[in-house]
Amino acid sequence: MQTTPTMIGAYGPWAASLSGDEPAAFSFRRDEWTDVDAWRSAARARFRERVASPSVGGASEITVHSRYEYDGLEVEELSWQLAYGPRTEAILLKPAGATGKLPGIVALHDHGGNKYFGKRKITRTDDAHQPLMAQQPLMAQHPMMADHQSRYYGGHGWANEVAKRGYVVLVHDAFAFASRRVRLADMPDFLRNGLTDENPEQQENIDAYNRWAGTHEDLMAKSLFSAGTTWPGVFLAEDIAALDVLCARPDVDPERVGCGGLSGGGLRTVHLAGADDRIRAAVCVGMMTTWRDYLLHKCHTHTWMCYTPLLPNELDYPEILGLRTPLPTLVLNNIEDPLFTMPEMERADRILSEVYAKAGASDRYRCSFYPGGHKFDAPMQAEAFAWLDGWLK
């Protein structure tokens, strides 16, 4: 394993030694934890305390703005209001003509250094079909999203592809992305860098917004810490609200719901699936390593959205996902992923394997490694969808 710290110089070994090599205080791998239910209850309570999710008030004023068919799917464009900020916009996909209750998926979009887009990163919709309701459906796929899906998803809108297999799939904008993004008009002049919200769909304006938003993540994180919460905590609260929306639908079987996502969507999968047992099957893609990896080797490749103060003393990063033990969990990694080191991805796999083995549930955990860089391509999607089918159908 790489031992020379890449970001914090001579302080790296000292910082890494603070938690040491022994399992953290709430790790199920510790000898004192023998009952999986008692451990999960205590560890989840501490996890929820650390992420300090704010109250979002639940999703209210749920509105379906348009409904139409596209590529064999019924598409709904909907939104809801949380206790703060602009309305959360979402896309719901299900097989056209489907009847009865179907299994559901909360599909979590990535970060990708692109906060202007959210739900459109992993979906495909079209404006060629007449909507069944009064308002216009979403625009046809933006060229930037065609490029995004080609680069990271094998040219697919993976939410559409899994919906075609018989699922109701909900894709919502995460905090600080797309409909939930920070509007330039709400910022003081000295922070805008001369930018405005005019002509937002133009690529040059999107690029400028994303550069601006990327350089202000530290301000957002500082503000959230000062407010007594964390970025993972806000993600978790809003993703649980979306899960509430999905589970409450009459066309969804709330006992057969899963979630998954790549990168930032994998991060959100770790937290949502670790915290909420309504997620009966989970798929974390391209976002599984250890706090040691973040600390010593790869902090420069990651967003401020990853971090929860003090939590590394109590749970290693993979053990957040392990809070769902013994519920089914699939992790998909890429061998040449530049965001992580291979030794720490392998160590994360060993940690989760040990947690599931101790719980007597080794058959409910799997980790696969694929060649290539940071992605969720067609072969990985095939394994993920088969895993979801096996546990939810």
C-alpha positions in Angstrom: 0.0 0.0 0.0 1.1 3.5 -0.7 2.5 5.0 2.5 3.8 8.4 1.5 1.0 11.0 2.1 0.2 13.0 -1.0 -1.5 16.0 0.4 -0.5 16.8 4.0 3.2 16.2 4.0 4.9 15.2 7.2 1.7 15.4 9.1 0.1 12.5 7.2 1.4 9.6 9.3 0.4 11.5 12.5 -3.1 12.2 11.2 -3.5 8.6 10.1 -2.4 7.3 13.5 -5.2 9.2 15.3 -7.6 6.4 14.4 -5.0 3.7 14.0 -5.4 0.3 12.5 -7.9 -1.2 14.9 -11.6 -1.1 14.1 -13.3 2.1 15.1 -15.5 2.4 18.2 -18.8 1.4 16.6 -17.4 -1.1 14.2 -19.2 -4.5 14.2 -15.8 -6.1 13.8 -14.9 -5.3 17.4 -15.2 -8.2 19.8 -17.6 -6.4 22.1 -20.3 -6.3 19.5 -21.9 -9.7 19.2 -25.6 -9.1 18.6 -26.1 -7.6 15.1 -29.4 -5.9 16.0 -28.1 -4.3 19.2 -25.0 -3.1 17.3 -27.0 -1.7 14.4 -29.3 0.2 16.7 -26.4 1.8 18.6 -24.2 2.4 15.6 -27.0 4.0 13.6 -27.9 6.3 16.4 -24.3 7.5 16.6 -24.2 7.9 12.8 -27.4 9.9 12.7 -26.0 12.1 15.5 -22.8 12.8 13.6 -24.4 13.5 10.2 -26.8 15.8 12.0 -29.5 15.8 9.3 -31.7 18.9 9.4 -35.4 18.7 9.4 -36.8 19.0 5.9 -40.4 18.8 6.9 -41.1 15.9 4.5 -42.1 16.4 0.9 -45.2 18.6 0.6 -47.2 20.0 -2.3 -46.2 17.0 -4.5 -47.2 18.0 -8.0 -47.2 16.1 -11.3 -46.5 18.6 -14.0 -46.6 16.3 -17.1 -47.0 12.7 -18.0 -46.2 11.1 -21.3 -44.7 8.0 -22.9 -41.2 7.7 -24.2 -39.3 4.6 -25.4 -41.6 2.2 -23.8 -41.8 4.0 -20.5 -44.4 6.3 -18.9 -42.6 9.4 -17.8 -43.7 11.8 -15.0 -42.2 15.2 -14.4 -42.9 16.1 -10.8 -41.8 18.3 -8.0 -42.2 18.8 -4.2 -41.5 21.4 -1.6 -39.2 20.9 1.4 -39.0 23.2 4.4 -36.3 25.3 2.7 -35.0 26.2 -0.7 -36.5 25.9 -4.2 -38.8 23.0 -5.2 -37.2 19.7 -5.7 -37.7 18.5 -9.3 -37.8 14.8 -10.2 -38.4 12.4 -13.0 -40.3 9.1 -12.5 -40.1 6.3 -15.0 -42.0 3.0 -15.2 -43.0 0.6 -18.0 -45.8 2.0 -20.1 -49.1 0.1 -19.4 -47.8 -1.5 -16.2 -50.5 -2.4 -13.6 -50.4 -3.3 -10.0 -47.6 -2.6 -7.5 -44.1 -2.8 -8.9 -40.7 -2.8 -7.1 -39.2 0.7 -6.8 -35.7 2.2 -7.2 -34.4 5.5 -5.9 -31.8 6.3 -8.6 -29.2 8.7 -7.3 -27.4 11.0 -9.8 -23.6 11.7 -9.6 -21.6 14.8 -8.9 -19.3 14.9 -11.9 -18.2 18.4 -11.2 -21.5 19.6 -12.7 -24.0 21.1 -10.4 -26.1 22.7 -13.1 -27.5 19.2 -13.9 -28.9 16.6 -11.6 -31.7 14.1 -12.6 -30.9 14.5 -16.3 -27.5 12.9 -15.8 -29.0 9.5 -15.6 -32.3 9.7 -17.5 -33.5 10.2 -21.0 -36.7 12.0 -21.9 -38.1 13.5 -25.0 -40.4 16.3 -26.0 -41.7 14.6 -29.2 -44.7 13.0 -27.4 -47.8 14.9 -26.5 -48.0 15.1 -22.7 -51.1 13.7 -21.1 -51.4 16.7 -18.8 -51.4 20.4 -19.6 -47.8 21.4 -19.1 -44.8 20.8 -21.3 -42.6 17.7 -20.6 -38.8 18.1 -20.2 -36.7 19.2 -23.1 -35.0 16.6 -25.3 -31.6 15.4 -24.0 -29.1 18.2 -23.6 -25.9 17.7 -25.7 -23.8 18.0 -22.5 -25.8 15.1 -21.0 -25.3 13.0 -24.1 -21.6 13.5 -23.6 -21.9 12.8 -19.9 -23.7 9.5 -20.4 -21.3 8.5 -23.1 -18.3 9.1 -20.8 -19.7 7.6 -17.6 -22.6 5.3 -18.4 -21.8 3.5 -21.6 -24.1 5.8 -23.5 -27.2 4.9 -21.5 -29.6 6.7 -19.2 -29.3 3.9 -16.6 -32.5 4.9 -14.8 -34.4 4.3 -18.0 -32.7 1.0 -18.5 -33.6 -0.4 -15.1 -37.1 1.0 -15.3 -37.7 -1.1 -18.5 -37.0 -4.2 -16.4 -40.2 -3.6 -14.4 -39.4 -1.0 -11.8 -40.9 2.4 -10.8 -37.7 4.6 -10.8 -37.6 8.0 -9.1 -34.7 10.3 -9.9 -34.6 13.6 -8.0 -32.2 16.6 -7.9 -29.9 16.5 -4.9 -29.1 19.5 -2.7 -27.1 22.1 -4.6 -27.7 20.5 -8.0 -30.1 21.5 -10.8 -33.4 22.6 -9.4 -31.8 22.6 -5.9 -28.7 24.5 -7.0 -27.7 27.9 -5.6 -29.0 30.6 -7.8 -26.6 33.4 -8.7 -29.3 36.0 -8.1 -29.4 35.0 -4.5 -25.7 35.7 -4.0 -24.1 39.0 -3.1 -22.4 40.8 -6.0 -18.9 40.2 -4.7 -19.4 36.5 -4.9 -21.0 36.3 -8.3 -17.8 37.0 -10.3 -20.0 39.0 -12.8 -22.2 35.9 -13.6 -25.9 35.9 -13.9 -28.7 33.3 -14.3 -29.6 34.5 -17.8 -29.7 31.9 -20.6 -28.9 29.1 -18.2 -29.1 26.2 -20.8 -26.3 27.6 -23.0 -23.2 25.5 -22.6 -20.8 28.5 -22.0 -23.1 29.6 -19.2 -23.4 26.1 -17.7 -19.6 25.8 -17.8 -19.2 29.1 -16.1 -21.7 28.2 -13.4 -20.1 24.9 -12.7 -16.6 26.5 -12.3 -18.2 29.0 -9.9 -20.1 26.4 -8.0 -17.0 24.2 -7.7 -14.9 26.9 -6.2 -17.5 27.7 -3.5 -18.0 24.2 -2.1 -15.8 25.1 0.8 -18.1 28.1 1.6 -21.1 25.8 1.5 -19.4 23.3 3.8 -18.4 26.0 6.3 -21.9 27.3 6.3 -23.4 23.9 6.9 -20.9 23.1 9.7 -21.7 26.5 11.3 -25.4 25.7 11.1 -24.8 22.5 13.0 -25.3 20.1 10.1 -23.2 18.4 7.4 -23.4 18.0 3.7 -23.9 14.2 4.0 -26.6 15.0 6.5 -28.5 17.3 4.1 -28.2 14.7 1.3 -29.6 12.0 3.6 -32.5 14.1 4.8 -33.5 15.0 1.2 -32.9 11.5 -0.1 -35.1 10.1 2.7 -37.8 12.6 1.6 -37.6 11.2 -1.9 -37.8 7.7 -0.6 -41.0 8.7 1.2 -42.4 10.0 -2.0 -41.6 6.7 -3.9 -42.9 4.4 -1.1 -46.2 6.3 -0.8 -47.1 5.8 -4.4 -50.0 3.3 -5.1 -48.0 1.7 -8.0 -45.0 0.9 -5.7 -44.6 -2.1 -3.4 -42.8 -0.4 -0.4 -41.4 -3.8 0.7 -39.4 -4.1 -2.6 -37.4 -0.9 -2.9 -33.7 -0.4 -3.8 -31.3 2.4 -4.5 -28.0 2.9 -6.3 -25.8 5.3 -8.0 -22.3 6.1 -9.3 -19.7 8.4 -7.6 -21.7 11.1 -5.8 -24.7 8.8 -6.3 -22.6 6.0 -4.7 -21.9 8.3 -1.8 -25.6 9.0 -1.3 -26.2 5.2 -1.6 -23.8 4.6 1.3 -25.7 7.0 3.5 -29.3 6.3 2.5 -28.9 2.5 2.4 -26.9 2.5 5.6 -29.6 4.5 7.4 -32.9 3.3 6.1 -34.0 -0.3 6.0 -36.7 0.4 3.5 -33.8 0.1 1.0 -34.0 -3.7 0.6 -31.2 -3.9 -2.0 -28.4 -1.4 -2.6 -25.8 -0.9 -5.3 -22.9 1.4 -4.6 -20.8 2.1 -7.8 -17.4 3.9 -8.0 -17.5 5.2 -4.4 -16.1 2.7 -2.0 -12.8 3.1 -0.2 -11.7 4.0 3.4 -11.2 7.2 5.4 -7.4 6.4 5.2 -7.6 6.7 1.4 -9.4 10.0 1.7 -6.9 11.2 4.3 -3.5 10.2 2.8 -3.9 9.8 -0.9 -7.1 11.1 -2.5 -8.5 14.1 -0.6 -7.6 16.3 -3.6 -9.9 14.3 -5.9 -13.0 14.5 -3.7 -15.8 17.0 -3.0 -16.5 18.5 0.4 -19.8 16.5 0.2 -18.0 13.4 1.5 -17.0 14.4 5.0 -18.6 14.1 8.4 -16.5 15.4 11.4 -15.6 12.9 14.1 -17.3 9.9 12.3 -14.0 8.3 11.3 -13.4 7.7 15.0 -16.5 5.5 15.2 -17.1 4.0 11.7 -14.9 3.5 8.8 -16.4 4.8 5.5 -17.5 1.3 4.3 -19.0 0.5 7.6 -21.6 3.3 7.1 -22.9 1.1 4.2 -22.4 -1.9 6.5 -25.1 -0.5 8.9 -27.6 -2.2 6.6 -26.2 -5.7 7.4 -27.7 -8.2 6.7 -29.7 -6.6 3.9 -28.3 -7.2 0.3 -25.5 -5.0 -0.8 -23.5 -4.9 -4.0 -20.3 -2.8 -4.5 -18.9 -2.2 -8.0 -15.4 -0.8 -8.3 -13.1 0.2 -11.2 -9.5 -1.0 -11.1 -8.1 2.1 -12.7 -10.4 4.6 -11.0 -8.3 7.7 -10.4 -10.4 8.7 -7.4 -9.2 5.9 -5.2 -6.2 3.7 -4.6 -6.6 0.0 -5.3 -5.2 -1.2 -1.9 -7.8 0.9 0.0 -10.7 -0.2 -2.3 -9.6 -3.8 -1.5 -9.4 -3.0 2.2 -12.9 -1.6 2.1 -14.1 -4.8 0.5 -12.4 -6.8 3.3 -14.1 -4.7 5.9 -17.5 -5.2 4.5 -16.9 -8.9 3.9 -16.0 -9.2 7.6 -19.1 -7.3 8.7 -21.4 -9.5 6.7 -19.6 -12.7 7.6 -19.9 -11.9 11.3 -23.6 -11.3 10.8 -23.9 -14.7 9.1 -24.9 -13.0 5.8 -22.0 -13.4 3.5 -24.3 -14.5 0.7 -25.9 -11.0 0.8 -22.7 -9.0 0.1 -20.8 -8.9 -3.1 -18.0 -6.7 -4.5 -16.8 -6.8 -8.1 -13.8 -5.1 -9.7 -14.0 -4.0 -13.4 -11.2 -2.8 -15.7 -11.1 0.9 -16.6 -11.6 4.3 -15.0 -14.4 6.0 -13.1 -17.7 4.7 -14.7 -20.9 2.7 -14.5 -20.9 1.2 -18.0 -23.1 -1.5 -19.6 -21.3 -4.6 -18.1 -21.5 -3.1 -14.6 -25.1 -2.1 -15.2 -25.9 -5.7 -16.2 -24.5 -7.0 -12.9 -26.3 -4.3 -10.9 -29.6 -4.9 -12.5 -29.4 -8.7 -12.1 -28.5 -8.1 -8.4 -31.6 -5.9 -8.0 -33.8 -8.4 -9.8 -32.6 -11.2 -7.6 -33.5 -9.4 -4.4 -36.5 -7.3 -5.4 -38.5 -9.4 -7.8 
